[in-house]
Amino acid sequence: MQDNKQYYSDLEAREMICEIGRRMYNRNYVAANDGNISVKVRPNAIWTTPTGVSKGYMTPDMMVKMDLSGKILSGNLKPSSEVKMHLRVYNENPEVNAVVHAHPPVATSFAIAGICLDKPILPEAIVLLGTVPVAPYALPGTQEVPDSIAPYCKEHNAVLLANHGALTWGRDLVEAYFRMESLEHYATILMHSNHILKKANELNQSQITDLIKIRESMGIKAGGVPICKDESPNSLQAQDIEKIVQKVTEEVLKTLKKF
């Protein structure tokens, strides 16, 4: 099947990775040598960041070129051991052309707490990011990590890594990085509204449906649908409660008739 995608040139890809790395470092999404970035330049080739180098101080000549099986094609440095995550995303979802891994503080706090980002409180988050699940804990750098994220690569645009950080991906490197920004922004707002103010007015199902339509019109195929707290009599939750109450009542009446 012919691949009609528009890819970065090798030089563009390496320069763009350095630019995104500086943005991540300056926004405190990574510390020291944390994080990694990759981008496709061919159907079976990516450029990725080297191990042991701060994302704020990279130069294009440091990048490593690999194929999607993990074979190094060019570069003088070693790739990060966590490139396995990136390769798994590419192999699970052919639509993806770039992957970003970082440790943004608030989103990582949700990952440590094991709390998914799935509350319908922010239209931009629903449209551009979608819901963000938490992948089970896996030892960084091992095959356990790509295995833990595999179930989420097609239906979502990001995932929290339990006790580790966050991973986002997209159709190009800018989209993948902006999703990391949106992730941290969404997590921060959710922290303040739900966990500090302890009050968040969630969007209803009709409003969520309208936002999903906008997302689809933008060509965003993944993201998941947030769960709303619809307390109307027609909601599934209310129907379930009513059935339970009815069943319990019937059982109580049966018991009383015996006496």
C-alpha positions as CSV (number, residue, x, y, z in Angstrom):
1,M,0.0,0.0,0.0
2,Q,1.4,3.4,-1.0
3,D,2.3,5.8,1.8
4,N,1.2,9.3,0.9
5,K,2.3,11.0,4.2
6,Q,4.5,14.1,4.3
7,Y,7.5,13.5,6.4
8,Y,10.2,15.8,7.8
9,S,13.6,15.7,6.1
10,D,16.4,14.2,8.2
11,L,17.7,17.7,9.0
12,E,14.3,19.1,9.8
13,A,13.5,16.2,12.1
14,R,16.8,16.5,14.1
15,E,16.4,20.3,14.4
16,M,12.7,20.0,15.4
17,I,13.6,17.4,18.1
18,C,16.1,19.8,19.6
19,E,13.5,22.6,19.6
20,I,10.9,20.5,21.3
21,G,13.5,19.3,23.8
22,R,14.3,22.9,24.8
23,R,10.6,23.7,25.2
24,M,10.1,20.6,27.5
25,Y,13.1,21.5,29.6
26,N,12.2,25.2,29.9
27,R,8.6,24.3,31.0
28,N,9.9,22.0,33.7
29,Y,8.5,18.9,32.0
30,V,11.8,17.1,32.4
31,A,14.8,17.4,34.8
32,A,18.4,16.5,34.2
33,N,18.5,13.9,31.4
34,D,14.8,12.8,31.7
35,G,12.5,12.3,28.8
36,N,12.8,11.3,25.1
37,I,11.4,12.4,21.7
38,S,11.1,10.7,18.4
39,V,9.7,11.4,14.9
40,K,9.2,9.4,11.7
41,V,11.1,10.4,8.6
42,R,10.1,7.4,6.5
43,P,7.5,4.6,6.9
44,N,10.1,2.5,8.7
45,A,12.6,5.0,10.1
46,I,12.6,7.5,13.0
47,W,15.0,10.0,14.5
48,T,15.2,9.9,18.3
49,T,17.0,11.5,21.3
50,P,20.2,10.0,22.7
51,T,20.6,8.6,26.2
52,G,22.2,10.6,28.9
53,V,21.7,14.0,27.4
54,S,19.6,16.9,28.8
55,K,16.7,17.8,26.5
56,G,17.5,21.4,27.0
57,Y,21.1,21.1,25.6
58,M,20.8,18.8,22.6
59,T,22.3,19.5,19.2
60,P,21.1,17.9,15.9
61,D,24.3,15.8,15.5
62,M,23.4,13.9,18.7
63,M,20.3,12.3,17.3
64,V,20.0,8.6,16.5
65,K,18.3,7.1,13.5
66,M,16.5,3.8,13.9
67,D,14.1,1.5,12.0
68,L,10.9,0.4,13.7
69,S,12.4,-2.9,14.7
70,G,14.9,-1.0,16.9
71,K,18.0,-1.4,14.6
72,I,20.3,1.7,14.6
73,L,20.7,3.1,11.1
74,S,23.0,6.1,11.9
75,G,24.3,8.2,14.8
76,N,27.3,8.2,17.1
77,L,25.4,8.0,20.4
78,K,23.1,5.4,21.9
79,P,19.3,5.9,21.9
80,S,17.4,5.9,25.2
81,S,16.4,2.5,26.5
82,E,12.9,4.0,26.7
83,V,12.7,4.2,22.9
84,K,11.0,0.8,23.1
85,M,7.9,2.8,24.1
86,H,8.1,4.9,21.0
87,L,8.6,1.9,18.7
88,R,5.6,0.1,20.3
89,V,3.3,3.1,19.6
90,Y,4.5,3.3,16.0
91,N,3.9,-0.4,15.4
92,E,0.5,-0.4,17.2
93,N,-0.8,2.7,15.4
94,P,0.5,3.5,11.9
95,E,-1.3,6.9,12.0
96,V,1.3,8.1,14.6
97,N,4.3,10.1,13.3
98,A,5.8,11.4,16.5
99,V,6.0,10.5,20.2
100,V,7.0,12.5,23.3
101,H,7.8,11.2,26.8
102,A,8.2,13.5,29.8
103,H,7.6,13.9,33.5
104,P,5.3,17.0,33.8
105,P,4.9,17.5,37.6
106,V,1.1,17.6,37.9
107,A,0.3,15.0,35.3
108,T,3.0,12.8,36.8
109,S,1.4,13.3,40.2
110,F,-1.9,11.9,38.8
111,A,0.1,9.0,37.4
112,I,1.6,8.3,40.8
113,A,-1.9,8.5,42.4
114,G,-3.3,6.2,39.7
115,I,-6.0,8.7,38.7
116,C,-7.0,8.8,35.1
117,L,-7.7,12.2,33.4
118,D,-11.2,11.6,32.2
119,K,-13.4,14.3,33.7
120,P,-15.4,16.4,31.2
121,I,-14.6,19.8,32.5
122,L,-12.6,21.4,29.8
123,P,-13.7,21.6,26.1
124,E,-10.2,22.0,24.7
125,A,-9.1,18.9,26.6
126,I,-11.9,16.8,25.2
127,V,-11.3,18.0,21.6
128,L,-7.5,18.1,21.4
129,L,-6.5,15.5,23.9
130,G,-9.3,13.2,25.0
131,T,-9.4,11.0,28.0
132,V,-6.0,9.8,29.4
133,P,-5.8,6.4,31.1
134,V,-3.1,5.2,33.5
135,A,-1.0,2.3,32.2
136,P,0.1,-0.3,34.9
137,Y,3.5,0.2,36.5
138,A,6.4,-1.2,34.5
139,L,10.1,-1.0,35.2
140,P,11.5,1.8,33.0
141,G,13.7,0.7,30.1
142,T,12.3,-2.8,30.1
143,Q,10.0,-4.6,27.7
144,E,7.3,-4.3,30.4
145,V,6.8,-0.6,29.5
146,P,5.8,-1.0,25.8
147,D,3.6,-4.0,26.8
148,S,1.8,-1.9,29.4
149,I,0.9,0.9,26.9
150,A,0.0,-1.2,23.9
151,P,-3.7,-1.4,24.7
152,Y,-4.0,2.4,24.6
153,C,-2.1,3.3,21.4
154,K,-5.0,3.2,19.0
155,E,-7.9,4.5,21.0
156,H,-6.1,7.3,22.9
157,N,-3.7,10.2,22.2
158,A,-1.8,10.0,25.5
159,V,-1.3,7.8,28.5
160,L,-0.1,8.3,32.0
161,L,2.7,5.8,33.1
162,A,2.0,4.7,36.7
163,N,4.7,6.1,39.1
164,H,6.7,7.3,36.1
165,G,5.4,10.1,33.8
166,A,3.4,10.6,30.6
167,L,3.5,9.7,26.9
168,T,1.8,11.5,24.1
169,W,1.8,11.0,20.4
170,G,0.4,12.6,17.2
171,R,0.4,13.0,13.5
172,D,3.5,15.2,13.6
173,L,5.9,16.3,16.3
174,V,4.2,19.6,17.0
175,E,0.9,17.8,17.7
176,A,2.6,15.2,19.9
177,Y,4.3,18.0,21.9
178,F,1.2,20.2,22.2
179,R,-0.7,17.2,23.6
180,M,1.9,17.0,26.4
181,E,1.3,20.7,27.1
182,S,-2.5,20.1,27.0
183,L,-2.1,17.1,29.3
184,E,-0.2,19.1,32.0
185,H,-2.7,22.0,31.6
186,Y,-5.7,19.7,32.0
187,A,-4.1,17.9,35.0
188,T,-3.4,21.3,36.7
189,I,-7.0,22.5,36.2
190,L,-8.4,19.2,37.4
191,M,-6.2,19.3,40.5
192,H,-7.4,22.8,41.4
193,S,-11.1,22.2,40.7
194,N,-11.6,18.7,42.0
195,H,-8.9,18.4,44.6
196,I,-8.4,21.9,46.0
197,L,-11.6,23.8,45.4
198,K,-13.4,20.4,45.6
199,K,-16.0,21.6,43.1
200,A,-16.1,21.0,39.3
201,N,-19.2,21.6,37.1
202,E,-18.9,18.8,34.5
203,L,-20.2,19.1,31.0
204,N,-23.3,17.1,30.3
205,Q,-23.7,14.3,27.7
206,S,-25.1,16.5,25.0
207,Q,-22.3,19.0,25.4
208,I,-19.7,16.2,25.2
209,T,-21.3,14.8,22.1
210,D,-21.0,18.2,20.4
211,L,-17.3,18.4,21.3
212,I,-16.7,14.9,20.0
213,K,-18.2,16.0,16.6
214,I,-15.8,18.9,16.5
215,R,-12.9,16.6,17.3
216,E,-13.9,14.3,14.4
217,S,-14.3,17.2,12.0
218,M,-10.6,18.1,12.8
219,G,-9.5,14.6,11.7
220,I,-8.7,13.4,15.2
221,K,-9.7,9.8,15.3
222,A,-8.8,8.8,18.8
223,G,-9.3,10.2,22.3
224,G,-12.0,8.3,24.0
225,V,-15.2,9.7,25.5
226,P,-15.3,11.3,29.0
227,I,-17.8,10.0,31.5
228,C,-20.3,12.6,32.6
229,K,-22.3,12.6,35.8
230,D,-25.8,12.8,34.3
231,E,-28.2,12.6,37.2
232,S,-31.4,13.0,35.0
233,P,-34.1,10.2,35.3
234,N,-33.0,9.0,31.8
235,S,-29.4,8.4,32.7
236,L,-28.0,4.9,32.8
237,Q,-26.8,5.5,36.4
238,A,-30.3,6.5,37.6
239,Q,-31.9,3.6,35.8
240,D,-29.5,1.1,37.4
241,I,-30.2,2.6,40.8
242,E,-33.9,2.4,40.3
243,K,-33.7,-1.3,39.3
244,I,-31.6,-2.1,42.3
245,V,-34.0,-0.3,44.7
246,Q,-37.0,-2.1,43.0
247,K,-35.3,-5.5,43.4
248,V,-34.4,-4.9,47.0
249,T,-38.0,-3.8,47.7
250,E,-39.4,-6.9,46.1
251,E,-37.1,-9.1,48.2
252,V,-38.0,-7.3,51.4
253,L,-41.7,-7.7,50.7
254,K,-41.3,-11.4,50.0
255,T,-39.5,-11.8,53.3
256,L,-42.3,-10.0,55.2
257,K,-45.0,-12.2,53.7
258,K,-43.5,-15.2,55.3
259,F,-44.2,-13.8,58.8
